[in-house]
Amino acid sequence: MDRAAVHPIRRHKRHVFNDNYIFGKGRQRDRVRARDLVCYWSVVELGISMADLARKLEVTLSAVSYAVRRGEKEAKQGHFNPED
């Protein structure tokens, strides 16, 4: 996945995210939410397959599937917007 595709999520209100933080290992709440949104936008908006995304992120297909679902929920609740 082109890391430039995640640029819109790098900044939200008080939070500034960098690629290493978003894609690094860990279960910190803001990291997981950012990763979920990146997965959702990558699959839905950019048309990247979940299998390709799983390979690029070095996680399982089911992990991406769950992340896409969580990201969809976050996006629909209006907490993040890729145009911010």
C-alpha positions in Angstrom: 0.0 0.0 0.0 1.3 3.4 -0.9 1.8 5.2 2.4 0.8 8.5 0.7 -2.7 7.1 0.7 -2.9 7.5 4.4 -1.9 11.2 4.4 -5.5 12.4 5.2 -5.6 10.6 8.5 -2.3 11.9 9.7 -3.9 14.9 11.3 -7.1 15.2 13.3 -7.8 17.9 15.7 -5.0 17.6 18.3 -3.6 14.4 17.0 -0.9 14.2 14.4 -0.1 10.6 13.3 2.9 9.4 11.4 3.2 6.2 9.3 5.4 4.4 11.8 2.9 5.0 14.6 -0.2 4.0 12.6 1.4 0.8 11.1 3.6 -0.1 14.1 2.8 -2.9 16.4 0.6 -2.1 19.4 -2.9 -1.8 20.7 -3.1 1.7 21.8 -6.6 3.0 21.3 -5.7 5.9 19.0 -3.4 3.7 17.0 -6.0 1.0 16.5 -8.7 3.6 15.5 -6.3 5.2 13.0 -5.4 1.8 11.6 -9.1 0.8 11.4 -9.9 3.9 9.4 -7.0 3.4 7.1 -8.1 -0.1 6.4 -11.7 1.0 5.8 -10.8 3.8 3.5 -8.2 1.7 1.6 -10.8 -1.0 0.9 -13.9 1.1 0.3 -12.6 4.3 -1.1 -9.4 3.2 -2.9 -10.6 -0.3 -3.9 -7.6 -2.1 -2.4 -8.4 -5.8 -1.8 -8.4 -6.9 1.8 -5.9 -9.7 0.9 -3.5 -7.2 -0.6 -3.9 -4.9 2.4 -3.2 -7.8 4.8 0.0 -8.7 3.0 1.2 -5.1 3.0 0.4 -4.6 6.7 1.7 -8.1 7.6 -1.5 -9.1 9.4 -4.1 -11.8 8.7 -7.0 -11.3 6.4 -9.4 -11.6 9.3 -7.6 -8.8 11.1 -8.1 -6.6 8.1 -11.7 -7.6 7.9 -12.4 -6.7 11.5 -10.4 -3.5 11.1 -12.6 -2.5 8.1 -15.8 -3.1 10.1 -14.5 -1.1 13.0 -13.3 1.6 10.7 -16.7 1.8 8.9 -18.4 2.2 12.3 -15.9 5.0 13.2 -16.3 6.8 9.9 -20.1 6.6 10.0 -20.2 8.0 13.6 -18.3 11.0 12.1 -15.3 10.9 14.3 -12.9 11.1 11.4 -13.1 12.4 7.8 -10.5 11.7 5.1 -10.9 15.3 3.9 -9.9 16.8 7.2 
